[in-house]
């Protein structure tokens, strides 16, 4: 839902589990949760392009390092979601060097 875009990557904001039964009766996806997306925002540049079957166009969403939505633009894509991370670990020099060294192997 486009109403959820602003909260998508903020910490503790996207949990849909309200009671125990929600775990077994309505949990039918293993997608990213808010806490994971917030952590990714802290480690890299997060962009999400998403479109549901009822949307007329996709949304290209850009988040800052704190999980705050900084840009939401219309985009063209099929139904689905693509999560992109650029400059992963750039803010942690040691992790970034190790990541780049292993990525080249």
C-alpha positions, 0 to 999 in steps of 0.5 A, spaced: 500 500 500 502 506 498 500 509 505 505 504 508 511 507 503 513 512 508 513 507 514 516 501 510 524 501 512 523 505 519 524 500 525 519 497 529 513 500 524 511 494 520 510 488 524 503 485 522 503 480 528 498 483 533 496 476 537 499 469 537 494 466 532 497 471 527 503 467 526 499 460 524 493 463 520 495 469 516 503 469 516 504 467 508 510 471 506 517 471 508 519 477 505 523 483 508 520 486 515 521 493 517 527 491 522 531 488 516 530 494 512 532 499 517 538 495 518 539 495 511 538 502 510 544 503 516 549 499 512 547 502 504 543 506 500 536 502 499 531 503 493 525 499 492 521 499 486 514 495 487 507 494 484 501 491 486 496 488 482 491 494 483 496 499 482 496 503 476 504 504 476 509 502 480 513 506 485 520 507 486 522 509 493 528 511 496 530 511 503 535 515 507 540 512 512 535 512 518 529 509 514 526 515 512 523 515 505 526 521 501 523 520 494 517 516 491 516 517 484 512 513 479 516 507 475 514 502 470 515 495 472 511 488 472 507 486 479 512 485 484 518 488 488 525 489 487 529 491 493 536 494 491 542 496 496 548 500 493 554 501 497 553 496 502 558 496 508 561 503 505 560 506 512 564 501 515 571 501 512 573 494 515 567 490 513 567 494 506 574 492 504 572 485 506 566 485 502 569 487 496 575 482 497 570 476 497 566 479 491 572 479 487 573 472 488 
